[in-house]
Amino acid sequence: MWKLAAAVLALALLLALAGGSPPQPTGAVEALQLPVVNLSELRMVTGWSAVPTALFYYAAADAAPAVAANVQVAGVDEEDYVKFDGERLYVAYRGYVYVVGPDLSVEKRLPCPSSLVCYVFAWGNSVLAYSPTEAGTVLYLYGPWGRAVYNYSGYPVSTRMRDGVVYIVAMGGVEAEINGAAVKEAPLLSLGDPPATLIVAAVDMRTGRFNAAAYVSSAVSHVYMRGNRLYIAAPLSPYDLAYEATKAVWERLPPEMRAVLDMENVYTFYKTVRGLLEWRGGEYLSYLNKANTTTATKIYVFETEGVEARLKAVFIVPGRVLDQFAVEELGDRLVVATTAAPVKFELLRPPPADPFPSVIKREGLPTQIPPPSPPPVLYAAEGEPTNAVYLYTPDGTLVVKAEGLASGERIYAARLVGSTLYLVTFRQADPLFAVDLSRGEPRVLGYLKTPGFSEYLHPVAPGKLLGVGVYGDGVKIALFDVSNPAAPREVSNITVPHSYTPIIFDHHAFAYSQGVAVVPIRLQWRQCAVLAVEVGDGLTARTLEGVCADRAFFKDGRIHLVGRGRVWLYDATFNKVGEVGLS
């Protein structure tokens, strides 16, 4: 019966995506055939649950935005603790946002919701500071009228700003609240273990309008935005994978197992499969492991208009997405690079509860009964990885694919330059792949193997690519000549032993302008340095010792460095002009 229902849902989904006007929020759930879950039932495990918008004031439409260092897409800002609008820095530090003027004077000091973590956005005369707190995510929006406060459950995963509207993607528990109002139900997108809610919130820094919506989802990993499309990637949990595997082997399952499982959706499956795992778990998993399941990721596609974010499509991509740079739009196609691994389902049995200590029996008192043993936990063990590149339409229709790249290795870096996708995979050496996407079907043009591996790639000139990564116990900065993608080659490198760089886990720590790359370095014994790397036919570097900066901004021959509550100002040749501490 569930197969017929699935076919009907698939047909409805195809019809919904075929065209027509964008569905309204409540219609999106119906158009995509999303089941709606009562969150009160998810305490073991949202329609659309939107908060009405409110109008506070209006700022000039041409107000200058401040942006983070080294964003992926021009015109789309990203979350960070520091922003620069060309004149002023906005730095979140120890519970405040400091507005630092061109002469390094502190013009304002605005409180953050938390003194531990704070992110900042700025647009014209408005500043948004938001923080994860014990109560969830709290936002302070500062404008000419004063301060507005918004809050909702969950913790921010990633954020984007376009045209003065900030979109915050957060994950939280099933007891969801938005501005103090409880969310009673939410559409089901995917199901984690334990179940969780995804909240997509938006605040317009020009008008003060705020909106938010909640969904049931597995944990979100990465966010990508271009134009008015917001893509959210959520790797499938073991129960999501088991649901897909069960559909694949449904006809092979014994009738008594099928009688137990409710396959209407992954939530009803989750509620019924746990009993089957306790009853005949080993036998059931033997069937699942014949389904040739691999790791996979769901992509949620939202179209944005002001503070409205309308869900347009949900589709599954084989494998896991490395980071936001592994997802890019190329014309009317969405490029996704993933690493997939075969899955073997296993049961983890938690240790039984501690037995009660000896109890002296007293007449008239009941005998204590030890608590029941916890139920087994489904686990998905992963095998040897392989890599692939997929091209989709924005609504999730697969166009072409190239699979089986660098079997046994994992993608460590990805960057789309023009119509060529560069991938770095790693196991023992550093293969740099050049994949041509210009002719529709992805084609590997060539690759290069060098020692170490790059975690971040950045185009620095036509035909040149800079890689920042790891070599041994230190940092390696490599310049690649990719003028002939069929024969990429490393032409120069700089290595710093016994060190690491925050660029490895945060691309905002990298900055590049007019032939100069700024690379922060952390040495042993907590020593700091900044490398100013000149990129020409080769690489040369100047070291700024003792500068604990991890952000750099270039403007009119001046370079601002920011880090650890300090701001440094340098001229174009890296001679220090000034320095100020924030307190």
C-alpha positions in Angstrom: 0.0 0.0 0.0 2.8 2.3 0.8 4.3 1.8 -2.7 1.1 3.2 -4.2 1.1 6.1 -1.8 4.8 6.8 -2.7 4.0 6.8 -6.4 1.2 9.2 -5.9 3.5 11.5 -3.8 6.2 11.3 -6.5 3.7 12.2 -9.2 2.3 15.1 -7.2 5.9 16.3 -6.6 6.7 16.2 -10.3 3.5 18.1 -11.1 4.2 20.7 -8.5 7.7 21.3 -9.8 6.7 21.4 -13.4 5.9 25.1 -13.4 3.3 27.7 -12.4 3.4 30.5 -9.9 5.4 30.0 -6.7 3.2 28.4 -4.0 2.4 30.4 -0.9 3.8 29.1 2.5 0.8 27.0 3.4 0.5 25.7 -0.1 4.2 24.6 -0.2 3.4 21.9 2.3 0.6 20.6 0.2 2.4 21.0 -3.2 5.4 19.0 -1.9 3.2 16.4 -0.1 5.0 16.9 3.2 3.5 15.2 6.1 2.8 17.5 9.1 3.9 16.2 12.5 2.6 17.1 15.9 5.7 18.2 17.8 4.2 17.0 21.1 4.5 13.5 19.8 8.2 14.0 19.0 9.4 14.3 22.6 10.8 10.8 22.0 11.1 11.7 18.3 5.8 21.8 11.3 2.0 23.0 7.7 4.2 25.9 7.9 4.5 27.7 11.2 5.2 31.4 10.4 5.4 34.4 12.7 3.5 37.5 11.5 5.8 40.3 10.4 6.0 43.7 12.1 7.0 47.1 10.6 9.4 49.3 12.6 11.0 51.8 10.3 12.4 52.2 6.8 16.1 52.8 5.9 17.4 54.0 2.6 17.3 51.3 -0.1 20.8 52.3 -1.3 22.3 52.0 2.1 25.9 50.6 2.1 26.2 47.0 3.4 29.1 45.8 5.5 30.4 42.4 4.5 32.5 39.6 5.9 36.0 38.8 4.6 36.1 36.4 1.6 32.5 35.5 0.9 31.6 32.8 -1.6 29.1 34.7 -3.7 29.3 38.4 -4.5 26.3 40.2 -3.1 25.6 37.5 -0.5 27.1 38.2 2.9 27.8 35.4 5.4 27.9 35.0 9.2 31.0 36.3 11.0 32.1 38.2 14.1 33.5 41.1 12.0 32.2 43.1 9.0 33.7 46.0 7.0 31.7 48.6 4.9 34.7 50.2 3.3 35.1 52.8 6.1 34.0 51.2 9.4 34.6 47.9 11.0 31.9 46.2 13.1 33.6 43.8 15.5 31.9 41.5 18.0 34.1 41.0 21.0 33.3 39.9 24.6 29.6 40.8 24.6 29.7 43.9 22.4 29.7 45.0 18.8 32.4 47.7 18.4 31.9 50.2 15.6 35.5 51.3 14.7 35.9 54.3 12.5 38.4 55.1 9.8 40.8 56.6 12.3 40.5 53.5 14.6 38.4 55.4 17.1 35.5 53.4 18.7 32.3 55.2 17.6 29.8 52.9 19.2 29.6 49.9 21.5 26.4 47.9 21.2 25.5 45.0 23.5 25.3 41.5 22.1 22.8 38.9 23.4 25.7 36.8 24.8 29.3 37.5 25.9 30.5 34.1 24.6 29.5 34.0 20.9 28.2 36.9 18.8 27.7 37.4 15.1 27.1 40.7 13.4 25.6 42.1 10.2 25.4 45.8 9.2 23.4 47.6 6.6 23.4 51.3 6.4 22.4 52.7 9.8 21.3 49.3 11.1 23.3 46.7 13.0 22.1 43.1 13.8 23.9 41.2 16.6 22.7 37.6 17.3 24.0 34.9 19.6 23.3 31.3 20.6 22.2 31.3 24.3 20.8 28.8 26.8 17.3 29.9 25.7 18.1 29.5 22.0 19.0 32.1 19.4 18.5 35.8 20.4 18.7 38.7 17.9 19.2 42.4 18.7 18.4 44.7 15.8 19.7 48.2 16.3 18.3 51.1 14.2 17.4 54.8 14.4 14.3 53.9 16.5 16.3 51.9 19.1 16.5 48.1 19.6 14.2 45.3 18.6 14.6 41.8 20.1 13.6 38.5 18.5 14.2 35.0 19.8 13.5 31.4 18.9 14.6 28.0 20.0 17.6 26.3 18.4 21.1 27.3 17.6 22.4 29.1 14.4 24.0 26.8 11.9 24.7 29.3 9.1 23.4 32.7 7.9 23.2 34.7 4.7 22.3 38.3 3.9 21.0 39.6 0.6 19.7 43.1 -0.1 19.6 43.9 3.6 17.6 40.8 4.6 19.3 38.3 6.9 18.3 34.6 6.7 19.4 32.5 9.7 19.2 28.7 9.6 19.1 27.1 13.1 18.6 23.7 14.6 17.0 22.9 17.9 15.0 20.4 19.8 11.4 19.4 19.3 10.0 21.8 21.9 10.2 24.7 19.4 9.3 28.3 20.2 9.4 31.5 18.1 9.2 34.8 19.9 7.8 33.0 22.9 5.0 31.2 21.0 5.1 27.5 21.0 5.3 25.7 17.6 2.7 22.9 17.8 3.3 21.2 14.4 5.7 21.3 11.5 6.3 19.7 8.1 8.5 16.7 8.1 11.5 17.0 5.8 13.8 14.3 7.3 14.3 12.7 10.7 17.3 12.7 12.9 17.9 10.6 16.0 16.9 12.2 18.2 14.4 14.2 16.1 15.0 17.9 15.9 13.6 21.0 14.3 15.0 23.3 11.6 14.1 26.9 11.9 14.5 29.3 9.0 14.3 32.9 10.3 14.6 36.1 8.4 14.9 39.8 9.5 14.8 42.8 7.2 17.4 45.2 8.4 15.8 48.0 6.4 12.3 47.7 7.8 12.6 45.6 11.0 10.3 42.9 9.6 10.8 39.4 11.1 9.5 36.0 10.0 10.3 32.4 10.9 9.2 28.9 10.0 9.9 25.5 11.6 10.3 22.1 10.1 11.3 18.6 11.4 14.7 17.8 9.9 17.9 15.9 10.5 20.9 18.0 11.4 21.8 20.6 8.8 25.5 20.7 7.6 25.8 23.5 5.1 24.0 26.4 3.5 24.5 28.0 0.0 22.7 31.0 -1.5 22.8 32.7 -4.8 20.3 35.2 -6.0 17.0 34.5 -4.3 17.6 30.8 -3.9 18.6 29.4 -0.5 19.9 25.8 -0.4 20.1 23.9 2.8 22.0 20.5 3.0 21.0 17.9 5.7 22.8 14.5 5.7 20.4 11.6 6.1 20.4 10.1 9.6 20.7 6.3 10.1 16.9 6.1 10.3 16.4 8.1 7.1 18.8 5.7 5.4 17.1 2.7 6.9 13.8 4.0 5.6 15.2 4.3 2.0 16.8 0.9 2.3 13.5 -0.7 3.6 11.7 0.7 0.5 14.3 -0.9 -1.7 14.0 -4.4 -0.1 10.3 -4.2 0.8 9.3 -7.1 -1.4 12.0 -9.3 0.2 10.9 -8.8 3.8 8.9 -11.5 5.5 5.2 -10.7 5.7 5.4 -10.5 9.5 8.0 -7.8 9.3 6.0 -5.8 6.8 3.0 -6.1 9.0 4.9 -4.3 11.8 6.3 -1.4 9.7 4.3 1.7 8.9 5.9 3.1 5.7 3.7 6.1 5.2 6.6 8.4 6.0 9.9 8.3 7.8 8.3 9.5 11.1 5.7 6.6 11.2 8.5 4.3 10.1 10.7 5.5 13.0 7.9 4.9 15.5 7.4 1.3 14.4 10.9 0.1 13.4 12.2 0.4 16.9 10.0 -2.4 18.1 11.1 -4.5 15.1 14.8 -3.8 16.0 14.2 -5.2 19.5 12.2 -8.1 18.2 14.1 -9.4 15.2 16.8 -6.7 14.7 19.6 -9.0 13.4 17.4 -10.6 10.8 15.9 -7.3 9.7 19.3 -5.7 9.3 20.5 -8.6 7.1 17.8 -7.6 4.6 18.6 -3.9 4.8 22.3 -4.6 4.1 21.3 -6.1 0.8 20.0 -2.7 -0.4 23.4 -1.3 -1.4 22.7 1.9 0.6 25.2 4.7 0.6 25.4 7.9 2.6 23.2 10.6 1.2 22.1 14.2 1.8 18.8 16.0 1.4 18.8 19.4 -0.2 16.0 21.8 0.7 15.5 24.6 -1.9 13.9 27.8 -0.7 13.0 30.8 -2.8 13.2 34.1 -0.9 11.3 37.3 -1.2 11.9 39.8 1.6 11.4 37.9 4.8 9.4 35.2 3.1 11.3 31.9 2.4 9.1 29.5 0.4 10.1 25.9 0.2 10.2 24.9 -3.4 11.8 21.5 -3.6 13.3 18.7 -1.6 15.6 16.1 -3.2 18.2 13.5 -2.3 21.9 13.7 -3.4 24.1 10.6 -3.0 26.9 11.1 -0.5 27.8 13.9 1.8 28.6 17.5 0.8 32.1 18.7 2.1 31.3 22.3 2.6 29.5 25.3 1.0 32.1 25.5 -1.8 31.0 22.0 -3.0 27.6 23.5 -3.9 27.5 26.1 -6.6 25.1 27.4 -9.3 26.5 27.3 -12.8 24.0 29.0 -15.1 20.7 27.2 -14.8 22.3 24.2 -13.1 23.2 23.4 -9.5 26.6 21.7 -9.2 27.1 19.4 -6.2 30.3 17.5 -5.3 30.0 14.7 -2.8 31.8 11.9 -1.1 29.7 8.8 -0.8 30.4 5.6 1.2 28.5 2.3 1.3 26.6 1.8 4.5 26.3 -1.3 6.7 23.6 -1.1 9.2 24.4 -2.3 12.7 22.8 -2.3 16.2 24.5 -0.7 19.1 23.2 -2.0 22.4 23.7 0.5 25.2 24.9 -1.1 28.5 22.0 -2.1 30.8 21.1 0.2 33.6 23.0 -0.2 36.8 21.3 -2.7 39.1 19.7 -1.4 42.2 21.8 -1.9 45.4 20.7 -4.4 47.9 17.6 -3.2 49.7 16.5 -4.3 53.1 13.0 -5.5 52.7 10.5 -3.8 54.9 7.1 -5.1 55.5 4.4 -3.3 53.6 6.8 -1.7 51.1 6.9 -2.8 47.4 10.0 -4.4 46.1 12.0 -2.1 43.8 12.0 -3.1 40.1 15.1 -2.2 38.0 14.4 0.0 35.0 14.1 -1.7 31.6 17.2 -1.9 29.4 17.5 0.9 26.9 16.4 0.0 23.3 19.1 -0.8 20.7 20.4 2.1 18.6 20.6 1.9 14.8 24.0 2.7 13.5 25.3 3.1 9.9 28.9 2.0 9.5 30.6 3.4 6.5 32.9 1.7 4.0 35.4 2.8 1.4 34.5 6.3 0.0 34.2 7.4 -3.5 33.5 10.8 -5.0 31.1 12.2 -7.6 29.9 15.4 -9.2 26.2 15.9 -10.0 24.4 18.6 -12.0 20.8 19.3 -11.1 18.1 21.8 -12.1 17.3 24.2 -9.3 14.2 22.1 -8.5 16.2 18.9 -8.0 16.0 17.1 -11.3 19.2 15.2 -12.0 20.7 16.3 -15.4 24.1 14.5 -15.6 26.6 13.0 -13.2 30.2 11.8 -13.0 30.8 9.1 -10.3 33.7 7.0 -9.2 36.2 9.8 -8.8 39.3 8.9 -6.7 37.9 5.8 -5.0 39.1 5.3 -1.5 39.7 9.0 -1.0 37.6 11.9 0.3 37.0 15.4 -1.0 38.9 17.9 1.1 38.4 21.1 -1.0 36.3 22.2 -3.9 36.1 25.4 -6.0 34.2 26.3 -9.1 36.2 28.6 -11.3 34.3 29.5 -14.5 33.1 26.2 -15.8 35.9 24.2 -14.3 35.4 22.5 -10.9 38.6 21.9 -9.0 38.5 19.1 -6.4 41.2 18.1 -3.9 40.9 14.5 -2.6 43.2 13.0 0.0 44.5 9.7 1.3 48.2 9.7 1.1 48.9 12.4 -1.5 47.1 15.5 -2.7 45.3 14.9 -6.0 44.0 18.1 -7.6 41.3 17.3 -10.1 40.1 19.6 -12.9 36.5 18.7 -13.9 35.1 20.4 -17.0 31.4 21.3 -16.7 31.2 23.4 -19.9 29.8 20.7 -22.2 27.0 19.4 -20.0 28.4 16.1 -18.8 31.3 16.4 -16.2 34.6 15.3 -17.6 37.9 14.9 -15.7 40.4 16.9 -17.7 43.5 16.1 -15.6 44.9 15.8 -12.1 48.0 16.4 -10.2 49.4 14.6 -7.1 51.6 16.5 -4.6 52.6 16.0 -1.0 50.1 17.2 1.7 46.6 18.3 0.9 44.8 21.6 0.4 41.8 22.4 2.6 40.9 25.6 0.8 41.3 26.7 -2.9 41.1 30.3 -4.1 41.5 31.7 -7.7 44.2 34.4 -7.6 44.6 35.2 -11.3 43.6 33.8 -14.7 45.0 30.3 -14.8 46.3 30.3 -11.2 44.9 28.7 -8.1 46.1 29.1 -4.6 45.7 26.2 -2.1 46.1 26.4 1.7 46.3 23.2 3.6 48.4 20.8 5.6 51.8 19.3 5.1 53.1 17.1 7.9 52.6 19.0 11.1 52.6 22.4 9.4 50.9 24.7 6.9 51.4 24.5 3.2 50.5 27.3 0.8 50.7 26.1 -2.8 50.4 28.0 -6.2 49.0 25.9 -9.0 49.2 26.7 -12.7 45.8 25.6 -14.1 46.0 27.5 -17.4 45.9 24.1 -19.0 43.3 22.2 -16.8 44.3 18.9 -18.5 47.8 19.3 -17.0 47.7 21.3 -13.7 51.0 21.7 -12.0 52.4 23.1 -8.8 54.8 26.0 -9.5 55.6 27.2 -6.0 54.9 26.6 -2.4 55.6 27.9 1.1 55.6 25.6 4.1 55.5 26.6 7.8 56.4 23.7 10.0 54.9 23.1 13.5 51.9 25.3 12.8 48.3 25.5 11.7 46.0 28.1 10.2 42.4 28.9 11.0 41.7 28.9 7.2 41.5 25.2 7.4 38.2 25.4 9.2 37.1 28.9 8.4 37.5 30.4 4.9 36.8 34.0 6.3 40.3 33.8 7.7 41.7 34.0 4.2 41.9 37.3 2.3 43.2 38.2 -1.2 43.5 41.4 -3.2 45.6 42.5 -6.1 48.3 39.9 -5.9 48.5 39.7 -2.1 47.1 36.9 0.1 46.8 37.2 3.9 47.3 33.9 5.7 47.1 33.9 9.6 49.4 31.4 11.2 49.3 29.9 14.7 52.7 28.6 15.9 53.7 26.5 18.9 53.4 28.0 22.4 50.4 30.1 21.3 52.6 32.4 19.2 50.9 34.2 16.3 52.0 35.5 12.9 50.4 36.8 9.7 51.9 35.9 6.3 51.5 38.5 3.6 52.0 36.3 0.5 52.8 37.9 -2.8 51.5 35.9 -5.7 53.3 36.3 -9.0 55.1 33.7 -11.0 55.9 32.2 -7.6 55.2 32.9 -4.0 57.1 35.2 -1.6 56.0 36.1 1.9 56.6 38.7 4.5 55.9 37.7 8.1 54.2 40.0 10.6 55.3 38.5 13.9 53.2 38.7 17.0 50.1 39.8 15.1 47.2 37.5 16.3 44.8 38.5 13.5 42.4 36.2 11.7 40.6 38.6 9.4 41.9 41.0 6.8 40.2 43.7 4.7 41.7 45.8 1.8 40.5 49.3 0.9 42.3 52.1 -1.0 45.8 51.0 -0.2 45.0 50.3 3.4 44.8 46.9 5.1 42.8 46.3 8.3 43.7 43.2 10.3 41.4 42.1 13.1 41.8 39.4 15.8 41.6 38.8 19.6 40.0 42.1 20.4 42.5 44.2 18.4 42.5 46.1 15.1 45.7 46.8 13.2 45.9 49.2 10.3 48.7 48.8 7.6 49.6 50.6 4.4 49.9 48.7 1.1 53.4 47.6 1.8 52.4 46.3 5.3 54.0 49.0 7.3 51.9 49.5 10.5 50.0 52.8 10.6 48.0 52.3 13.8 46.6 49.8 16.3 43.7 49.8 18.8 42.5 47.4 21.5 38.8 46.8 22.1 37.5 46.9 25.7 
